[in-house]
Amino acid sequence: MAGGGCSRLSGILQGILLASVGLGVWDVLFVYEENKCSMTYMFEYPEYLKIKLPKKLSNLYPSYGLYRYKERNSAETRKELKATGIPVLFLPGNAGSYKQVRSLGSVALRKAENIHNKFHFDFYSIDFNEELVALYGGSLEKQTKFVHACIKVILKIYKDQIDAPSSVAIVGHSMGGIVARALFTLPNFKSTLISLIITQATPHVAPVLILDSYLIDFYTTVNNHWILNEETLRNITILSMGGGFRDYQVRSGLTIVPSLGLYNNTLNVVTSAVPRAWVSTDHLCIVWCKELVLATVRVFFDLVDHNTNQITMDLKKRMTVLHHHFVTYSEKDSEDNPETLVSFPGSAATWSEIKTYEWTYNSPQFSARLPNASYFILPLPSEEELYSNLYCRTTNLESSNWIYGCTLINQSVCQEGIDLTGEEELLKMYKIVNFNVEKYRSFSHFVIHVSKARVNKQFRMECEYLTAKSRTMSIPITNVLSFGASVHRVLINSTGLIHYVQLQDFEKIYQAFEIHVESRCHSLHGKRADVYRFHVPWSHEDSVVTTSVPSSTVIYAKLHRARPENDSSAPELQLHTTRNCQYEITIRTSFCQVLGQLIRFYGVYLPTYVVANILLVFGRQLIHLYNEGNCLDFTIALHAAKPYNVIPFVNLAAFLLRYEWFQDVWSILMLPEIDILILNEQGISSSAISILLFLFGTAIVYWSGIFFSLLLKQLSSLWSLFQRPSVVKKENGLIGLQSSCVVIFFIIIIWTTCGAVVLVFGYFLYLLKVISFQASVQAMKGILNLAPRAETVEKIPTSSSVEEEEEEEEGEEEGTFRPACDFPEEPDQLNLDCPKWLSLSDVDDAVNTLKIYITILHLLNWLMLFSAPSFIYWLKNLRYARRLNPDPCDIVATILVLTMGILINSHSTSVKRSKLLKYTARIQHFLVIAMAAFGLVHLYRIPYFITFSLALYALCCLI
């Protein structure tokens, strides 16, 4: 009873853990804002002109191609093959198409027509045959070399022009962005060939999944080159965009370009913070999202040097334009001097002095009632007064220049001033300025300019002097383990226009909160709208919400990037409010969002802990077989999988690596870096989360074990309908002539095609073996249940020889059962090929063998999953190359083929007699610790641990 109660309690716990994983996956895949992107449409039929490449280049890369985007009918297009614009090259990403360039190309064509084709851009795109480079890194270097060759081909097209371009701009989607940066690692590449790199949802920090060593080696080479050569590459401007929470394929924290930060040549943003967009995009949507495409095209056109009609070489201007369009957009042209000296019309205009610290202006309903120009002057508060900031915002104001600092005033009329409109920020429907008064003490007044707006279009302007401290309040966040039960509230009686609520101790990526803002207004004239912005000071990842007043709004606050160690700032909720309204802010932990953050950041590491649990099960089964002579069931053996047997050893090694003497020992042993240190560098490492992930892995293994067991029973029953089961023999030849021939054949396949092919075929062969074995075990159990004991049943005469009868009598012991096939009253068993006597030990040994088979099959499941990307890549490119080169699975496949014949024919009776069984069982624990240390991030190492474990077991069958 106690054992059954513990089993049920364990099942409930595993169910809760699995449900938590399911909720986290659900939150990542389905719980996010709706797609607010507008579709980009072509005005004419798009065409992709294939650029003829040199024959040598085409033969070297037969599956690749270079195309130029155009929008005309086919006849016209072929007449105008000559390019005269500014070259931009689009690089598609993982499984991406060269046709994805059409959104950028179409919008750029329309904008060029709007400026009467003073200059235009020629968009090129590369066809990478939609290769799965995010899962197989063996072709990344090949893609990089092809891009280098294509850049030379593109620039050669323009060689006859007077101002021929000497560089190209690159837009890279997904893995295309890392290929663009990899160009600079080529030995013969000239850095002057590229002026600007814009990447869309590119994982710059590290690959999402490290499924082979070629992928991580490529990343290491690229990132190290950019960091070590940051000074020589400082003239290369990079804009990196992350898609936000809608992009569950590449989280935005990975899209940050690694650098030392010595030079201001890189801008990292999340699309939810991009002005005039404020949208989160999925992994493909970021390519065609109209709001982002418009911003990107505007950047291209603003970066053109009108003297050369090419992209400017001025690094400062490049960064100014990028910040203008992707960080703080203002109506003032980014090319204008942000602080321009201007002269005012004086008494010819209408001047009014504002003598209060709070001011609101509503334009008349008809703009005809407005004077041609009106100026309002606001005197700066004296230093004795406590006001620290001037906050102004406008809606529907058409004028691009509207706020100035007055340097010369005469009788309430400003004579000269500095244009401060470049300091404004566009926030949804508001244009906002927030000036620190101390910074502008050289001015006597601020001047607000109101010009005649469009007919029938009203506008509103509000200003106030404020004390920043009085408008800022801090609120402690709720504990993650409160599960939403704990609530913190703050009440704001708003008499101003802006308030700040700082969220203290909000710094970890696994923290997630639901912020509820409820506004109530007693007397409100006309429609009003509020803007709430969740601002993260250490990263451009803000999110903006617009709501009416009064209203009830929910904001989900979570991070794309953990707070840096040297940063003490706190995220804040900025409330651009309506005067004379009350705001109640409630914050609580969102449990589902917390689970979602765990899966978003750590879900890729779950396979390591799942395989670790299976290996611990395998080791527990073998040690029980050695000590007790029988094998534990899969789910029972799983009780031995405890996180405290694994995680502390990894953390201890990571701790000792802080000391030089241990680092020296580590170097002597030639051990790789512990993966947890990589997570420390990214700011997402946590011992508690490691334990939780291990428990998640245990739950996945537990329920997958139950599901897999049921599935095998159903498949074995189906197998019995088509194939007559046979009683398992205790001793089989482990290595026969047939097995040897199959092994040789598979090795030839490995070295002539792809190792993953053999792993897939080997897996299905082993699966059929397990299904057949399961059917045989079920049949043997049926015989055992139906047959009476030999000592209580008279012998039935047979036609056997006397010698055979004597042998049967000698072998007859207590516990020996009469075979059911001798009884004609059991017709369903008549077709069973069985020995004349079947003992209980025969069935027990068969059951033990089956349990080990099932555990091995669990390991092979993951081995096949890890080899699937290479298999798919090879299959897709089979028409171009028969052999996959390089092949990440060749070594694993070779070792596994050599052991597969032994594994298929192994039996528990031979394993129990092995001299190596005890050591093989103990080694499994050390394998798990090593895998948790070195295979957490580097997932491609897991197949090696699995193969080593199976090879040891194969040795047990032989020795």
N, C-alpha and C positions, 0 to 999 in steps of 0.2 A: 504493500500500500504506500509505504513511504517512498519507494523508488518510483512508483507510478505518479505520485503527487509531485515529486521533483521533476519528472519528465514533462508533466503537464505545465508546471511552472516555467520550465526552460522553454517549452514551446510557445507559451504566451509571451515571454520576454523576447524571444527571437521574432515573433510576429510583430511586436511593437517596434522593434528595431527595423525590420523590413518595411513596415508601414511608414516609418520616418524617412527611410531612403526614398520610398515611393512618393511621399509628399514633397521632398526636396526636388526630385526629378520633375514632378508635376509643376512646381513653382518655376523652375528654370525654363521648361519648355512651353508653358501655357500661361503663366501669370505674369503679364507685363502689359504695358500700355498698348492700345490699339495702334495699328500702322497709320500714322498721320501724314506719310509722304505722299506727294502728288506724283502721278505718273508722267514721265517724259515721253512726248510724242514726236514723231518725225513729220515734217510738212511735205516731204517728198520721199519717194521710194529709196531706201538705203541700198547702197552698193558697196561691195568690198573688192577693190581691184588688187589682184595678186601681183606683187612686185617680183619681177624676174630676178632670181639670185644667181650668182656665179655657179657654174656647173659643179665645181669642186665642193662648194658649200652645200648645194642641194644633195649631192651624193653622201656627204658626211652626216647631214641631218635630214633624212628623207621624210620623216614624219612631221617636220616643222615647216612653217611658212610665214611670210611677211605680207601684210595687206595694208591698203590705204583706203580710208573711208571717204565716200563721196555720196552726194544726194542729187542725182540727175538720172535721166533715162540712159539706157545702155549705150546708145549711139553717141550721145553727147559726151559721155564719160570717156569713151575710148578716144575721142578726138582731143581731149584735154588731159593728157597723162602728165604733162609738165607741171611740177609743183613750184609754187612761188611764195608760199607762206612761211610761217614759223613752225618747225617740226615738233610734234608732240608724239611720244611713243607710249602706247598702252600695253601693259603686261598683265594678262589674266592670271588668276591664281589656281588653286587646287581644283581640278576638273572644270576650269573656266574656259569660256569660248572667246575667240578673238572678236566676235560680233558684239561683245559687251561694250565696245568703244562707242557704239552708236549714240548713246545718250549725250556724252560729252561732245562728240563730233557734231551732232545735229544742233545743239544749243549754241555751240561756237560759230557755226555757219550763220545762224539767225542773227547773232550779235554782230558779226562782221558785216552783214547786210545793213544793219541799223546804223553803222558808222560809215556806210557807203564804201565798204571794202578798202578803207585806207590801209589796213593791214588785216591779215587773217591767219588762221592756224591750219596746218595740215596734220590731220590725225592719222597715225599709223598704229597698227595692232599686230601682235605676233600670235600665231597659232601654235600652241604647244601640244596639240593633239589631245587636249583635255586630260592631261596626265594627273595622276593622284600624287602630287609631290608632297602633300601634307602627311601622307602615310608612307611614302617610299621616297627616301632622300637620295637614292642613287642617281637620279637624273637632274638634280639641281645644278650641279657643276656643268653638265652638258647644256642646260638651258641658259646658264650665264654666258658661256662662250658663244652660243648662238646669238644672244642679244647683242653682245659686243660686235659681232660680225654684221648684224643688221644695222646698228648705229652707223657703221662705216658706209654701208650701202645707202642709207637714207641721206647722209651728208653729201655723198657723191652725187646725188640727184640734183643738188643745188650748186654744184661747183661752178657753173657758168654764170651765176648771178653776180651783180656788182657787189651787193652786201650779202654775200653768201653766209648762211649761219654756220657757226663753228661748234655748236653744241645743240643738244636736244633736251627737252623737258620730258620727264618720265612720270606717268601715272601708273602705279602698281596696285592691283587689287589682291588682297590676301597674300599668298606666297609670292606673287609677282613683286611685291614691295621688297621682300628680302633678297630676291634675285637682283633687283635694281641696286641695292647696296652692295651686293656681292661683286658687282662689276669692278669695284675699286680694288678688289683683292687679286685680280688677274695681273700677271707680271707685265704684260705689254699694254695695259690700259692707261690711257691719258685722262686724268681727272677733269681736264677742261672740256671733255666731250659731253659732260652733263652739267647743267646749270641749276636745275630744280628737280626735286623728287617729291611727289605727292603720293602717299600710300593710304589705301582704304582698307581698314580692318586687317592690317598686316600684323602678325604676331612677331614683333621685333625682339622681345626679351628672350623668348625660348619657344620651341615648337609646342603646339597644344598637346600632342602625343609623340613621345620619342620612341618610335617603333623600330628603328634601326640605327646603327652607329653612324651611318653616312649622314643622316639628318642632323644629329647633334654635332658632328665634326664640322659640318658646313656652317652651322650657326656659330660655333665657337670661333671658327676662322674669321667669319664676317664681323662679329661683335668685337673680337680682340683687335682686329685691324682698325676698326673705326675708333676704338678707344685709344690705342697706342699711337695712331696717326691723326689725332684730332686737330692738331695745329695745321697740318698740311691739307686737311679736308675741310677747313673752316669756311671755305668759299662755296661749299655745297649746301644749299638750303633744303631742309626737309620739313614737310608738313605731314604729320601722322594723325589719321582720324580713326577713332574707335566707335563702334556702333552702339554702345550702351547695352542695356539689359536685354534688349530684343535679340541681340546677337549672342546666341548660346553656343555657337561654334568657336568663336574667338572672343574671350572676355577682354574687356577694354584695358585691363591692367597689363596685358601682354603687348599692347600696341605702343607702349612708350619706347622711344628709341634710346638704347643705352648710351650714355656719354658721361664724361667727367664734368660737364657743365662749364667748361672753361670759356667757351665762345657761344654767343647768342645766335646760333644758326639752325636751331631745331625747335619746332612747335608741336606739342602733343595736345590734342583736344578730343573730347567725346562729343558726338554729334548732338546730344541733348543740350549742350551748352553753346552751340554755334548760333549766332544771331540770325534772325529771320528764318531759322529752321526750327530749333528747339524740339527736335524729334529724335527718338531712338530708332535705329534701323537694324534689320536683320542682316545676315552676312551677305546676301545677294542684293538686297534693297539698297544698300549703301552705294551701289554702282549707278542705279537709275533714279534714285530719289531726287526729284526735281529741285527741291530746296537746296540740297547739297551740290547738285550739278551746277546750279546757277551761281552759287558762291565760288565754286572752283573755277568756272569760266570767267567770272569777274576778276578773280586773282590773275589769271593768265593775261587778260587784256590790260589790267592796271600795271602789270609788270613790264610792259613793252616800253623800251626806250625809243622815243619818237625820232631820234636822230639816226638810229640804225634799223629801226623796225624789227628789232630782235629783243629777246628777254634781257632786261637790264643786268649788268654785272655788279651793280651797287648792292652789297649785302644788306646794308642798313635799310634801304628802300624795300628790299624783298621782305624783310621781317616786319616792317611797318605795314605793308600791304596785307600780309598774312594775318597780323593781329587785327587789322581793320575789319577784315571780312570774317574772321573765325573766332575772335575773342570779344572785342568791344566795337561793334559797328556804330558808326555815326553817319548822319546825313552829309556831313562835310566830306568832300573828296579826299581820299587818302593821300593824293599827291600834293595837296595844298599844305602850306606851312601851318602847323597846328596853332601857332601863336603869331598872327599877322597883325601888324599895326594898321589901324584904319582911322579915317577921319569921318566925323559925323556931320550931318547937314546943318547942325546948329538950330537956330530959331525957325528955320523953314519947316521943321518937323514938330510934332506934338510931343512935349516932354512932361512927364509927371513923376514927382518924387513920392516914393513909398516910405511912410514914416512908421509903419508897424513891422513887427518881426514875422507876421503871418499874412500872406497875401494871396488872393485868388482872383483870377480874371476869367470871365466868360465872355466870349465874343458875341456880338449880336447875331440874330438868326440869319440875317442877310449881310453878306460881306460888303455890299454897297454902302452900308451905313458906317463902315470903318474909314478912318482917314487913310491916306496913302501910306503913311508911316507913323508909328507911335513908339515912343521910347519911355521905358520906366526905369528909374534909377533907384537902387537900394544901397543906402550907405552901409559901410562895414561897421559892425559893432565895435565899440572901444575895447581896448585890452582888459579893462577892469570888468567888463561884462563876461559872463561865463559861456557865451555861445562859441561853439567850436566849428560848426559846419553850416554851410548854406546848401539846402536841398531844394531843387526845382524840378518840376516835371511838366510836360505838355502832352496834349493829345490833339491830333489832327492839325498840328501846326505845319504848314507847308514850307515855310522859310528854312533854308539850309543854314543860314547864319542868324542866330537869335540871341546869343548871350556874349557879353563882353566884360572886360575889366577896364574901368575908366582910369586913365593916367593924367588927364588934364580936364578940369571942370571949371566952369565960369557961370555963376548965377544959375545953378541947378541945370545947366546945360553942359553936357560933356562934349569937349572939343576933339579929343583923341582917345583912342583906347586899343586894347588888344583883343582880338577875336578868340574867344575861349570855346567856341562851338565844337572844336575837335576833341574836347574833353567829355563830350556827352556820350551816353551809352543808350543804345536802343534796347528796350525791354518790353517785348510784346507791343502793346499799343502806346507805351510811354516812351518819350525821350527824356532821359534823366541826366542831371548833373548833381554831383555831391562834392562840393569844394571844401577843403580844409582851409578855414579862414586865415590861419597863421601863414599859410603858404602864399597868400595873396595880399599881404599887408602893404605891398607897394601900391595897391590900388586904393583909391578913396571910395569908389562906389562900384557896384556891379550894375551893368546896363542890360536891360531886356528889350529886345527889338520885336515888335509885332507889325507885320506887314499885311496888306489885304490878301486874304485867303481866297480860295475858290468860292464861287457863288453857291449859296445855300449849304455851305459846309461850315459848321460851327467848330470852334476849338476851345480848349480850356487850358489854363495855365495856373499852376499852384507853386508857391515858394514859401519857405520858412527857414528862419535861423533856429538852430537846435544845439543842444549839448549832447554829444555822442554818448557819453556815459549814462545819461539819464534815459536814453532810448535803448540801452543794451541791458539785457538781463540774462543770467545764466540759469540753466535748469539741469539738474543731474539726470543722466539717463537711467532707465530701469535696467535691472540685471537681466542678463540673457536667460538665466534659469528661472525667471519669474513666470515664463510661459504666458505672458500677457495679463496675468492676474494683478500685477503691481502697476499703478498708474500715477504719473506726475502731472500736475495741472498748473497752468499759469494764466492769470487774468490780466488783460490789458484794456484799460479805459483810454481809448485813443483820442487825443486832442491834436495829434500830429499826423504826418504823412508817411513816416517810416519808423519801423521798430526792428530790433535785432534780438533774436533768441539764440544764445549759444548753447550747444549741446555738449556739456562737459564729459570728458572721458570717452568720447565717441571716436575711436581710433583704430579699431580692429575690423578686419573685413568680414568676420562672421557675425558682427552686430547688425541688427536690422530692426527698424522701429516703424510703427504706424503713428503718424502725427495727425491728429484731428483738429482742424481749425474751424471754429464756429463763430460767425460774425452776427451781431445784433445791433440794429440802429433804431433810435427812437424817432428822430425826425430827419427824413431824407428827401431831398427835392431832386427829382429826375433819376435817371439810371446811373449807377456807379459800378465800377469794376475794380477789383483788387488784384494785385499780382504777388504771388508767393514764390520765392526762389530759395531752393536748398543749395547753399553755397559751401563748397569744399575748398579751403584756402590753399592747400598744397597741390591741387590738381584742377585742370580745366574740365570738370565733370559735373557742372551745375545742372539742375533740372528746374524748369519754370512751369508754374501753374497759374492760369487765369481763371478767376471766378467772379460771379456777380455778388452784389451786396444787397441784402443779407444772404448768407449761404452757409452751408456745411460742407467742408472739403477735407478729403483724406489725402495725405502725402506720405509716400513710403520712402524712408530715408535709409540708404545703404551705400556702401563705398565700392568703388572700382579699384581703389588702391589704398593700402594701409598708410597711416601717417608715418613719415620718415622719422628716424630716431632723433635727429637734431632739430625737430620742429615741435613747438609747444602750442601751436594754434589749435582751435577747435572748430568743427563745422558749425554753421549757423543757419537759422531760418530767417530770411529777410522778408519782412512783411511790408509791402507798399500799400498802405491802408487808406481808409476814408476817415475824415475827421468826424469826431463826435459819434463814434461807434465803439462797441465793446467786443473784444475778441477773447474767446476762451480757447486755450491751446492745451490739448491733452496728448501725452506721449506714453506709449506702452510698447513693450517688446512684441514683435510679430513673429510668432514661433514658426509659422510656415516659411516666412521670408528668411529666417535664420537657417532653416534646413536648406532652403534654396541656395543661400550663400555658401553653405558647406559643400553642396554638390557642385556649384559653379566653380569654386576654387580648388576643391579637393577630390571631386568625383573621378578625375583622371587617375588618381592614385589608388582607387579602390581595387583594381585588378591585382595589385601587389598583395594586398591584405587577403583577398579571396584565395589566391594561390597559396599564400602562407598558411591559411587555415587548412587547406586540403593537404598540404605537406605534413602539417602537424597531425592530421587524421591518419595519414599514411604511416607516419612514424609510430603513432599509438597502436595501430593495428598490428604492425610488425613486432613491437615489443611485447604485446599481449600474446601473439602467436609464439614468440620465443619463451615466455614465462609460463603460459597456461596451456599452450598447445592448440588454441583456437583463436579465431579472428573476431574482433568486435564489429558490430554493425556500424555503418558509416556515421549515422547521427549520434550513436552512443560514443563512438571514438572522438567525436567533435567536442565532447566535454573537456578534453585535454587541451583544447586550444584556448589559452588564456593570454591576454595582452601583457600581463606582468612577466610572462616568460620570454618576451621578445623586446618590447619597447624600451625597458630600462637599459638593456645592454647597448642598444643603439645610441640612446641619449648619453650613456656613460662614455662611449667612444668619442662622441661629438664633444663632450666636455673636456676629455683628456687631450683632444687635439688643440686646445688652447695653449698647451705647454710645449716648448720646443723639443724637449727630450722625447716626448711621445710622437711629435711630428717626425723626428729623425727615425724612430723605430718604424713608423708608418711608411716612410720613404724607402727604408731598407727592404721592407716586405713588398714594396711596389704595389701598394693597395691604392685604388682610386679614391677620389673624394667622396665622403659620405653625402648622400643625397639630401639629408636634412639640412646640411649647411647651405645648399643651393636655395632651399626654401627660406632659410634665415636671411639670405641676401635679398630675396624678394619681399621680406617682411610678412610672410604668411605661415611661419613655422610655429607649432604649438604642441607640447607634449600631451595635453588633454585631448586635443583634436586627433592626435595619432592614436590614442587609446580608443576614442569614439569610432574612428575609421576602422580600426581592427574589429571592434564589435559589429559594425555594419557588415564587414566582410564575413564574420561568423554567421550573421543572420542570413546573408545571401547564400552561403554554403549550406546552411541547415535546410532552408526551404528548397534550394535547387537540388539537394540530395533527395528530399522527399519526392519532389516532382520527377526527377530523373528515375528514381526507383519505380514509380508508378508507370512511367513511360516505357521502361524496359520490360516490365511485366506485360503490358499490352502488346508491345512489339514481339515479345517471345511467344505469346499466345497466337498472334497472327502468323509467326514463323512456323509454329507447330502444324498449322493447317496445310502448309505447302511442303514442309520438310519433316521427315520422320525423325524424332529425337532419339538419341542413343545414350546409353549409360556411360558416364565419364570414367575413363580408365585412370588409375592412380599414376601410372608411370607412362609417359610418352617420350619419344625421342625429341629432345629440344632442338637439335640441329640435324636436319635430314638433307638429302640431295635436292628435294624439291624446294625446301626453304632456302638452301644455299643459292640455287639458281635464281629465285625471286630476289634475294638480296643483291646479287650481282647485277640483275636487270635494273633494279631501283637505283643502284649507285651510278650506272650508266645514264639513267634518266636525269639524275641530279646534276651531273657534270656536263650534260648536253642541253638541258632545258632550264629547269628551275627547281630548287630544293623544296619550295612550297608545294609543287605538284605532287611530289612523293609524300609529303606530310599529309596532304589532303587525302590521297588514295590510301595511305597507311592507316589513317584515322578510320576511314569507312571499313577497311578490312577488319580492323580491331573491333569496331562497333558490331559488325556481323558476327564475329567470334563471340562477343559477349552476349548478344541476343541468342545465338545458338546454344551457348553454354547455359544461359538462364532457362531456356526451354528444357534442356536435359535435366537440370537440377529440379525443376518443377515436376518432370516426369518421374524422377527418382523418388521424390517425396511422395508422389502418388502411389508408387509401388510399395513404399515402406508403410504407408497408411493402410493399404488394402491387404497386405500379406500377413498371415498369422505366424506366430513364432514357431520355429522348427521343432522345438522339444514338445510342443503340444499338438502337433499335427502329424498324422501318419504319412510316411513317405509315399509318394505316388510312383509306381513303377515306371521306368522309362527304358528305352532301348539302348541306354548307355552301356558301355563296357564295364566289366567288373573293376577294372583299374580306375576308371573315372569315379565309380561309386565309392571306392576306398578313399580316393583323394577328397571327395566331398565329405565323407565321414570324419576324416582327419581335420578338415577345415571347419567342421561344424562346431560352433561355440555358442555360449549364451550371448544373446543379442544379435544372432544371425537370423535373417528373415528369408522366408520362402519367396521367390520372385513371383510377381503377379502374373507374368506372361505364361506361367505354367497352368493358370486357372482359366479354363475356357469360359467361365461365367463372367469374365471381365473382357468383353470384346473390344472395348476401347483401348485396351493395353496390349492387344495381341500383336500389333505391328512394332512394338518396341523391341529393339535389339538390346538384350540385357544378359548379363551373366546368370548362371543358374542360382547363385547365392548373392544376396545383397546385404551387406552389414550396415549397421548404424554408423560406423566409422567412415564407410565409403561416402555416405551422404554428408556427414559432417565435414569431411575433407573437401568435398565438392562445394559445399556452401562457403567454406573458408576461402577457397580459391575464387569463387564468384565475388565475394566481398572485396578481395584484393583487385580483381579485374575491374570492378565498378569504380574503385578509387583511382586506379590508373586511367580509366576512361574519363574521369573528371579532370585529371591533369591533361590528358590529350585534348579535351574540349578547348582548354585555354591555349594549348600549343597550336591548335588549328586556327583559333581566332587571331593569334599574333602573326601567323603566317598568311592569313587571308589577304592583307593588302598587297603583299608581294605576288601572290597568285593572281589577283585581279589585274594588277599592273602588267604582269607577264602575258596574261590571256589577251588583254586589250592591245598589246603591242606585238602580238605574235606574227602578224603579217610583215612587220619590219625587221624583227630579229627573233630567231628561234631560242636563243639563250639569253637569260636575264643576267646582265653584267653591269654593275656588281650585284651579287646575290647575297642578301643578308641571312638566308636560311640554309646555305649549303652545308655548313659545319654541323648545325643541329640536325639536319635531315640525314647526313651521313652517319652520325653516331646513332640516331634513332633507328635507322634501317638495320644497322648491325645488331641492335638489341631487340628489334621487333619480333624476329622469329622466335627468340627465347621467351619474350613476354607472352606471345600468343599460345605457346605450348607449355607454359609454366604451370606448376601445380603446388599446392600448399605443402604436400607431403615432402617434396624435395627441398622446399624452402625451409621447413622446420629443421631439417638435418644440416642446414648450412652452417659453416663455421663463421660466416660473415654476417649472419642475421642480426645478432646483437649490436654489432657496430653500425650496420646499415640503419637500424632503427634509431640509434642514438644520433647519427649524423644528420638525420632529418631536421632536428631542432637547430643545429648549427647552420644548416642550409637556410632555414627560415630567418634566422637572425641576420645572416649575410645578405639575403634577398631584401629584407626590410632596410638594410643599410645602403645597399648599392643598387637596388632595383625599384626604389620608390618613384623616382623621377625617370630614370633610364629603364623604361619598360622593356626594351629589347633584350635586357639581360635575363628576364624571367624565363624565357625558353631554355637558356643554358642551365639554370638551376633545376628546372623540371627534367631536362635530359640527363643531367648528372645524377639526379635521384633515381631515375628509371634505369640508368646504366648500372648503378650500385645494386639495385634489386635484381637485375639480370645476372650479375656476378654471383649473387646469393643462390640463384638457380643452378649455377654451374659448379660452385665450390662448396 
